[in-house]
Amino acid sequence: RLDDPVLVRHLLWTAVDLGLPLQLHTGFGDNDIRLHRVDPTHLTDWLHLTAGTIPVLLLHCWPYQRQAAYLAAVFEQVYLDVGLTLHHVGPARAGAVLAEALEITPFRKLLYSSDAYGVAEFYHLGALAFRQGLAELLEERVDADELSLPDALRIARWTGRDNALRVYRLEAEGPEDD
């Protein structure tokens, strides 16, 4: 594990100099972390310094998905991906985690990932949890007349594909309205 503060700072600033999106794992992770030290709000000062430079993607985030959502709401360069969390909580709780993350995260800043690793079932479970959780959340908002169906479908397309294409500067292949 890379834990030398000087080297970590050097690598973070090198990422900024390269101008490419930077993925930072926050919150839940390996058994050698100290959970109270991986709250993404610890990045606030650095995010102020890097405003207007590169996209910063906060990955995993649990149990700090609300703090990460706050950062995504107040910093233009911050995006949120709770993929790893979803295949751990499963489809039954994915909607609740996504609801907390989306309380204030702009829809254009939430990205899908299965964040799977290891067994193939994690890829399936991550995709299933995200699809079902987001569909449940959007359906509730449509039923409550908070969103129109076309807006809900647009949000699903943004989070499931378009946001990642934009952040990573990728070309879309295939139909745009999948």
C-alpha positions in Angstrom: 0.0 0.0 0.0 1.2 3.4 -0.9 1.1 5.5 2.2 4.1 7.9 2.1 2.4 11.4 2.2 5.1 13.0 0.1 4.8 10.4 -2.6 1.0 10.5 -2.5 1.0 14.3 -3.0 3.5 14.0 -5.8 1.4 11.4 -7.6 -1.8 13.5 -7.1 -0.2 16.5 -8.6 1.3 14.4 -11.4 -2.3 13.3 -12.2 -3.4 16.9 -12.4 -0.4 17.7 -14.7 -1.4 14.9 -17.0 -4.9 16.3 -17.3 -6.6 12.9 -17.2 -9.6 11.9 -14.9 -8.4 10.7 -11.5 -10.2 7.9 -9.7 -9.9 8.0 -5.9 -11.1 5.1 -3.7 -12.8 6.5 -0.6 -14.8 4.9 2.2 -15.2 1.1 2.2 -12.2 -0.9 1.1 -9.6 -3.3 2.2 -9.2 -4.5 5.8 -6.1 -2.3 6.4 -7.9 1.0 6.1 -9.1 3.0 9.1 -12.7 3.9 8.2 -12.7 7.2 9.9 -9.7 8.3 7.8 -11.3 7.5 4.4 -14.2 10.0 4.5 -14.0 11.8 1.1 -14.5 15.2 2.8 -10.8 14.9 3.9 -10.1 15.9 0.2 -11.9 19.3 0.5 -8.7 21.4 0.7 -7.1 19.6 -2.2 -10.3 19.9 -4.3 -10.3 23.6 -3.8 -6.7 23.7 -5.0 -7.5 21.6 -8.1 -10.7 23.4 -9.1 -10.9 23.8 -12.9 -8.3 21.2 -13.6 -9.2 17.5 -14.0 -12.3 15.4 -13.2 -12.0 13.6 -9.9 -14.1 10.5 -9.5 -14.9 9.4 -5.9 -15.3 5.6 -6.0 -17.1 3.3 -3.5 -17.7 5.9 -0.8 -19.7 3.8 1.7 -20.6 4.7 4.4 -19.8 8.2 3.2 -22.0 8.4 0.1 -23.7 11.5 1.4 -20.4 13.3 2.0 -19.3 12.3 -1.5 -22.6 13.6 -2.8 -21.9 16.9 -1.1 -18.5 17.1 -2.8 -20.0 16.3 -6.2 -22.7 19.0 -5.6 -20.2 21.8 -4.6 -17.2 21.1 -6.7 -17.6 21.2 -10.5 -14.8 18.6 -11.1 -16.1 15.9 -8.7 -18.1 12.9 -9.8 -19.5 10.0 -7.8 -19.5 6.2 -8.4 -20.8 3.9 -5.7 -20.4 0.7 -7.7 -18.4 -1.4 -5.2 -21.0 -0.6 -2.5 -23.9 -1.9 -4.6 -22.6 -5.4 -5.1 -22.0 -5.7 -1.4 -25.4 -4.4 -0.3 -27.1 -6.2 -3.2 -30.2 -5.3 -5.2 -32.4 -5.1 -2.1 -30.5 -2.2 -0.6 -29.0 -0.6 -3.8 -32.0 1.8 -4.1 -31.4 3.1 -0.6 -27.7 3.7 -1.2 -28.4 5.4 -4.5 -31.2 7.5 -3.0 -28.7 8.8 -0.4 -26.1 9.5 -3.0 -28.6 11.2 -5.3 -30.1 13.4 -2.6 -27.9 16.2 -3.8 -25.5 14.7 -6.4 -26.4 16.3 -9.8 -27.7 13.6 -12.1 -24.9 14.5 -14.6 -22.3 13.5 -12.0 -23.3 10.0 -11.0 -21.6 7.2 -12.9 -22.5 3.5 -13.1 -19.9 0.8 -12.5 -20.2 -2.8 -11.3 -16.8 -2.3 -9.7 -16.6 -6.0 -9.9 -13.5 -8.1 -9.3 -12.8 -11.7 -8.7 -15.7 -14.0 -9.5 -17.9 -13.4 -12.6 -21.0 -13.2 -10.5 -19.9 -9.9 -9.0 -20.1 -8.3 -12.4 -23.7 -9.5 -12.8 -24.6 -8.6 -9.3 -23.2 -5.1 -9.6 -25.0 -4.4 -12.8 -28.3 -5.9 -11.5 -28.1 -3.9 -8.2 -27.4 -0.7 -10.1 -30.2 -1.2 -12.7 -32.8 -2.3 -10.1 -31.8 0.3 -7.6 -31.8 3.2 -10.0 -35.1 2.0 -11.7 -36.8 1.8 -8.3 -35.6 5.3 -7.4 -36.6 6.8 -10.7 -40.0 5.0 -10.7 -40.8 6.4 -7.3 -40.0 9.9 -8.5 -42.1 9.5 -11.6 -45.0 8.1 -9.5 -44.7 11.1 -7.1 -44.8 13.4 -10.2 -41.3 14.7 -9.3 -40.0 13.6 -12.7 -41.5 13.0 -16.1 -40.9 9.6 -17.7 -38.7 11.1 -20.4 -36.6 12.9 -17.8 -36.3 9.6 -15.8 -35.1 7.8 -19.0 -32.7 10.5 -19.7 -31.2 10.3 -16.2 -30.9 6.5 -16.5 -29.0 7.0 -19.8 -26.8 9.7 -18.3 -25.8 7.6 -15.2 -25.6 4.3 -17.1 -23.5 5.6 -20.0 -23.4 9.2 -21.0 -21.7 10.7 -17.9 -18.8 8.2 -18.2 -18.4 8.9 -21.9 -18.2 12.7 -21.2 -15.8 12.4 -18.2 -13.5 10.0 -19.8 -13.8 11.7 -23.2 -14.8 8.5 -25.0 -16.7 8.1 -28.3 -20.2 6.5 -28.1 -20.6 3.3 -30.2 -24.1 2.1 -31.2 -27.4 3.8 -30.7 -27.6 6.7 -28.3 -31.1 5.8 -26.9 -30.4 2.3 -25.6 
